[in-house]
Amino acid sequence: MKKPKWVVEKERARKAAAQETVWLFGLHAVRDALHNPRREKLRLIVTKNAFDKLADAVRAAGIAPELADPRKFPAPIDPGSVHQGAALEVKPLNWGAVADHCMGQAPRLVLLDRVTDPHNVGAILRSAEVFGASAVVAPRQHSAPETGALAKTASGALERQPYLRVRNLAETIRELQDMGFLVLGLAGEAEEAIEQALEGQRERPIALVLGAEGPGLRAKTRDTVDKLVRIDSAGPFGSLNVSNAAAVALYAARR
């Protein structure tokens, strides 16, 4: 009996995911990954100078490094990458389901609607870690995947801050609403400021939804969130980069 098309596509996606690997680079990103027991480490390439700086982390991880000539660094990464003589091939982290990160007292989540720039997502992961967010959530399609550039910008936060990819963002928002979350979408033209929307609501779990720079939140996302809110500025000019907006919103929503 021939398998349905959707079953075949699902099996292909599962096989592709099983074969997927990521090359992390840079001393900070590689060191934090080596120290992370959740991270499956496959191959480490380092120069002599980088190995001297990472020796303790390499020993702790129990991985045999490959010493490389800094003039002919063999890792398959962009030649323009600032690798600092260290590159580590790993499996992507599996942080489980969104519901696994909704426990505890009044959790905070960050949802990203088609934010594709890895540097922005990396910076958002750093802010999420600083301000105690339970997870950063993005759709599997049209969002920044786990990459070396994202990890380097995250400056270690990728190893500690859950970054979950979901099939459908609107469905995830509705699931969070069913769990009692107040879901706020950030939009510059919103009538209500984020501080006003949060008055009397800080004991609730809160999810903050941010869109890509330029297009912002998609129409379906706008229709699904509980409320659109803005970040007030000192004057009628300019706008915040999405990673800066995430940091400000997380600070505003702190418990």
N, C-alpha and C positions, 0 to 999 in steps of 0.2 A: 504494500500500500504506500502510495506516494505521500510524503510529508507535506502538510500545508506550507505555503510560502512563508508565513510568519514564524513557523517553527524553525524552518531552515535559516532564516535571517537571524533569529535569536541564537541559534547554535553557532553561527558564524561569528556573531558579535562576542559570544562567550569565549570562543577560541582565540579571537583577536586580542581580547582583554588579557587572556592568560599569557600571551606571548609579548605583551607590551612591556617595555622597559623605559626608564628615564635616565639620562645622564645629568647628574648634578655636578656643578663645578664651583670653584672658589673655596678658599680655606674655611670660611665660616660655615657655608652650606654643607660642605663635605664633613667637617668635624661634627656638626650636630647630627647628621645622618648616621655617622659611624657610632655615635653614642646612643642612638635611638634603637632600643631592642625590638620595636615593632617593624622596623625597616628591614626588608630582605635585600641584602647586599650581594652583588654579583661579581663586580670587577672594579678594582681600584688602580688608577694610574697616577703616579706622582713623580715629580722631579726629586732629586736628592734634597734640595733646599726645602721643598714642601713637606717631604717625609720627616725631616728633622723637626718641623713645627707640629706635625700631626702624630708623632710616634706613639704617644700615650693612647690616643683615640684608636689608632690602628691596632695596637696590641689588645685593647679592650674589646674591639669588634672581632678579633680573631680572624682577620682577612689577610691574605698574602698580597702585598702590593707589587705592582709592576713598575720598576724604576724606568723613567723615560728621560731622553735628552730634551732639555727645554727648547732647543732650536727645532726639534722635530716631534712636537707633542702629538702622540698618535690617537688621542681620544676623538671619537666622531662627533665633535661639537663645532659650532660656527667658529671659523677662524678668528673672528673679531671678538669672541667671548673673552672676558677677563678671567681666566681660569686660575691664575696664581700658581700654576704648576700642580693642580689637584683636580681630578675628575673621578666620579664614582658612579658606576652603573647600578641602578636599583630597580626594584619593582615598585609601582605606585602604591601608596598607602591605602588601606581599606578601613574607613572609619565607621562602617556600618550604616544604619538607616538614620534618617533625621529624627525619628521618635526616640532613638537612643540618647539623643543629646538635649532632650526637652525636660529632663528631670531636675530636681532640686528646687530651690526657692527662687521664683521669678526669673527664669533664665532669659538671656538676651541672644537673639539670632540675627545674623546679617544675611539677607538674600540679595543676589546680584542678578539683574535682568539683562542678559546679553552684554556683560562687561568682558571684553575679549582681550584687553591689553594685559599681558602677564605682569608688567611692572605695577599697574594699578592694583591688580589682585594681590600681588605680593605685599604691597604697602597696606592693603586692607587687612590682610592676615596679621600683620604686625600690630595694627591698631586693635584688632579683635582680641589678640592675646593680651595687650596692655589693659584694655578696659573690661576684660573678663567675659567676652562673648562665648557662648557654648559651642557655636559652630558658624562657619561661613558656608552658604549654600548657593549653588549655581546650576543652571540646566546643563545637561550633557552636551547639547548642541549649542553652538554660538556662544561659547564662554571659554575662558582661558584654561587649558588643561594643565596638569602638573608638568612643569618643564624646569630645566636648569635655570633659565632666566627668571622664572617666577620664584624659585627657591632662593636664588641669590638676592633678589629684592626683598624677600620675606625675612632675610637675615636670621634664619634658624626657626622662624615661627611655623614654617610648613611642617616641621617635625613634631610640633606640639599642639598646633591649633587645627582642629578638625576642618577639613575642606571637603564638602560633600557635593557630588554631582547627581542631579535628579532628572528623571525623564521629562517631567512637566512641571513648570514653576507654578502655574495657576492651581494645579491640583495640590501641590505641596502647601500653598497658602491656605487653601480650604481645609486641609488636614490640620494645619496649625490653628486655624480659627476654631475647629471642632475641639481642639485641646485647650481652648481658653485663651489663646494668644490674641493680643491686640496687634494687628498688622498695619504698620504705617508706611505709606509710600512717599518717598522724597520727590518733590516736584517744586521747581522754583516759582511757579505761578499759583501754588496752592493758597487758599485764603487764610488758613490757620497755621500759626507757627508751631514748631515741634514742642516747644515748652508748654504751650497752651493745651495741646492734645494730650500731653503726659500728666497734666494736673489731676491728682487723685487716682492715677492709674499705675503708679510705680510698683505696687505690690503684685501686679499682674505680669505674666510672661509677655515679652514684647519682641516682635520681629520687625526689623527695619529693612525696607526694600529700596534698592538704588538701581537706577538704570544707567545705560552707557552714556558717555558724554556726547552731546549733540542730540540724538533722538530721545534720550531719557527713557522713561518707562513706556512699555508697549501698551496699546489700548486695552488689551485683555487684562494685563496686570493692573492697570488703573481701575478697571471695573471690579476687580476681585479684592483688592485691599480694603480694609475697613475705612481708611481715611487717607487723604493726601495732605501732606504737611510740608512746610518750607523751613529753611534755615534763614533767619533774618540776617540782613547785612546792614552795614552802617550807611549805605546810600544806594541809589537805584542804578548800580553799575556792577559789571563783572559777575563772575560765578565761580564756585569752587570746583576744583578737580574732584572726580568721584571718590578718590581715596581720601582726600581731605574732608569731603562731605561725610564720608563714613565715620571718620574719627570724631568729627564734631557731633554727629548724631548719636554715636555710642556714648560720648561724654554726657550729652544731654539726657540720655536714657538710663544713665547709671542708677543703681538702686539707691 
